[in-house]
Every structure is written in C-alpha cells, then in structure tokens.
Amino acid sequence: MGRITAVIFDMDGLMVDTERMSREFRRQAMEERGIPFRDLIHLVMGRNDREVRAVYREQYGEDYPYDEIRDGIRRRWREYLSDHPVPVKPGLFPLLDCLRDHGIPMAVATSTSRASASRTLEQGGIAPYLSAMVFGDMVERSKPEPDIFLLAARLLGAEPAGCLVLEDSPNGILAAHRAGMMPVMIPDLAVPTPELEKILYGRFDRLDQVIMLIEGRNSP
C-alpha cells in the first residue's frame, strides 16, 4: 500500500472526551422535564442531528421535545466550557504535531452540527491544525454512509485510498470503509465487534500510538 496522504478525524469521543459528558447532560435535561432517561448511545453514535432526532422520536414518541432537550444539552456544555478547558483525549496534540511536521493535511469529519462543533474545535486549540472541517449539517446522509468522509477528502484534495480515518464509533468505521479509506479505531464507549475487526486497518488505545503507524508507512 502507498503512503498516507491525509488524515481525517472524528471529533466526539475521538479528539475530545465528550460522549460521557453529553450523556450526563442529556440525562439532566430529560429529567428536568420529567422524562425518564434511557441510554440510546448505541443507536445514535456517529449520526447527525436529523437522524438522532428520528431515533429519539421513534423511541419516545412524536411528542418528545427534541429541540428543547438538545438546547438544554448545549447550554450545559457552554456553562461547562466557561469554567473548564475542552477535554481533549490523551495523545491528541502529539499526533497533531507529528502530522503537521510531516506535512500531512488533516480534516475533521464530525456528525455534530457546525454550531456546536466549531466552538469546541476553536476553544480546544484544535482548529489551527485542520485544513478542512466537515460537520453533520453539511451532508444529507450521516455515518455509516461514506458521504462525510468523501467530502472531507475532496476538500483536502486527497484520494480516498490515501486517507487514514481515525474513529471511535462502529458507524464511523463502516463509513470510512465504504469510502475506500483506511479505518483506524481508538475505542471509547464502543468496542469493535469481530465483524468490525475484519475491516480495521488498525486499532489503538491512544491517539499518539498512531504516530508509529504514520512514521512506518511514510518512511523513505
């Protein structure tokens, strides 16, 4: 196989440790309205806002106050980030520095909306590393469809076969595979099934462990 010419990152649960906190903020927002909380992370991980809305209304009924709950989660995030740094995942910045030093362009491809994700990327000091940012509201179909990764590759000017994709969710891994890219999983709340393992290009516990893969593939 050839060199890695671009790296595309997921955001939530991969670059930033947000999945657990978002789940807690959702529980608080739902209980505030007297709605019993059920953890649906396995159904919504990696999906965009439109599809997450559909899942919650399917599970709770059409009267589920999706917009109000979502706004309550966003408010809690803003309050948290006003007093705390963005919770970046271990090894993120050593990996970003390595890619920058090797001249490998980077993009984020997150199912989170621009309104939420861009603030996190800027405040966390991640945005300056990125040559492209693709958000969930920029594509019609979310992961596990390949659209978001294909758009990111196009914005980077990279061929899909040369793109390494770093993901924590099964839907993201499937999307990267369907895009003809190299999917690497750094598990967070979900671990790969035996079926998913078969399509992984690699699996690591921390982001900075990917540096060995980059340097091994792109060495002269």
Residue pairs with C-beta under 8 A, 6 or more apart in sequence:
1 217
2 161
2 162
3 162
3 217
3 218
4 104
4 162
4 163
4 164
4 182
4 213
4 214
4 217
4 218
5 104
5 105
5 158
5 159
5 162
5 163
6 104
6 105
6 106
6 107
6 153
6 156
6 158
6 162
6 163
6 164
7 99
7 104
7 105
7 106
7 107
7 163
7 164
7 165
7 166
7 214
8 106
8 107
8 108
8 109
8 149
8 152
8 153
8 156
8 163
8 164
8 165
8 166
8 176
8 181
9 15
9 106
9 107
9 108
9 109
9 165
9 166
10 46
10 108
10 109
10 110
10 165
10 166
10 167
10 168
10 169
10 172
11 18
11 108
11 110
11 112
11 117
11 120
11 121
12 18
12 19
12 22
12 110
12 111
12 112
13 19
13 45
13 168
13 169
13 188
13 189
14 89
14 166
14 167
14 168
14 172
14 186
14 188
14 207
15 88
15 89
15 92
15 108
15 124
15 126
15 207
16 86
16 87
16 88
16 89
16 120
16 124
16 126
17 87
17 88
17 89
17 188
18 87
18 120
19 41
19 45
19 168
19 188
19 189
20 189
21 77
21 80
21 87
22 73
22 77
23 39
23 41
25 72
25 73
25 76
25 77
26 37
26 69
26 73
27 37
28 72
28 76
29 68
29 69
29 72
29 73
29 76
30 36
30 37
30 69
31 37
32 72
33 65
33 68
33 69
35 60
35 64
35 65
35 69
38 59
40 55
40 56
40 59
41 189
42 190
43 55
43 59
44 51
44 52
44 55
44 56
45 169
45 170
45 171
45 189
45 190
46 111
46 142
46 143
46 144
46 167
46 169
46 170
46 171
46 172
46 175
47 55
47 111
47 136
47 142
47 143
47 171
48 111
48 113
48 136
48 137
48 139
48 142
49 70
49 111
49 112
49 113
49 136
49 137
50 142
51 142
53 66
56 64
56 66
56 69
57 64
57 66
74 115
74 116
77 116
81 119
81 120
81 123
85 124
86 120
86 123
86 124
86 125
86 126
88 124
88 126
89 186
89 206
89 207
90 206
90 207
90 208
91 206
91 207
91 208
91 209
92 126
92 207
92 208
93 125
94 207
94 208
94 211
95 207
95 208
95 210
95 211
96 106
96 126
96 129
98 211
98 214
98 215
99 106
99 129
99 214
100 106
100 129
102 214
102 215
102 218
104 214
104 218
105 131
105 132
105 156
105 157
105 158
106 129
106 130
106 131
107 130
107 131
107 132
107 133
107 134
107 152
107 153
107 155
107 156
108 117
108 121
108 126
108 130
108 132
108 133
108 134
108 152
109 134
109 148
109 149
109 151
109 152
109 165
110 117
110 134
110 135
110 136
110 148
111 135
111 136
111 142
111 143
111 148
112 120
112 135
112 136
113 135
113 136
113 137
114 135
114 137
114 138
117 133
117 135
117 136
118 127
118 133
118 135
120 126
121 127
121 130
121 133
127 133
131 155
131 156
132 152
132 155
132 156
134 148
134 151
134 152
134 155
136 142
136 148
138 148
138 151
139 147
139 148
139 151
140 147
141 147
142 148
142 171
143 169
143 171
143 172
143 174
143 175
144 170
144 171
144 172
144 174
144 175
144 178
145 175
145 178
146 175
146 176
146 178
146 179
146 180
147 175
148 175
149 160
149 163
149 165
149 175
149 176
149 179
149 181
150 160
150 179
152 163
153 159
153 160
153 163
153 179
153 181
156 163
160 179
160 180
160 181
161 180
161 181
163 179
163 181
163 182
164 181
164 182
164 184
164 201
164 210
164 213
164 214
165 172
165 173
165 176
165 179
165 181
165 182
165 183
165 184
166 184
166 186
166 207
166 210
167 173
167 175
167 176
167 183
167 184
167 185
167 186
168 185
168 186
168 187
168 188
168 189
168 190
169 188
169 190
170 190
170 192
170 193
170 196
172 183
173 183
173 185
173 192
173 196
173 199
173 200
174 196
174 199
176 182
176 183
177 183
177 199
182 201
182 202
183 199
183 200
183 201
184 200
184 201
184 202
184 203
184 204
184 210
184 213
185 192
185 196
185 200
185 202
185 203
185 204
186 203
186 204
186 205
186 206
186 207
186 210
187 203
187 205
192 200
192 203
197 203
202 210
202 213
204 210
204 213
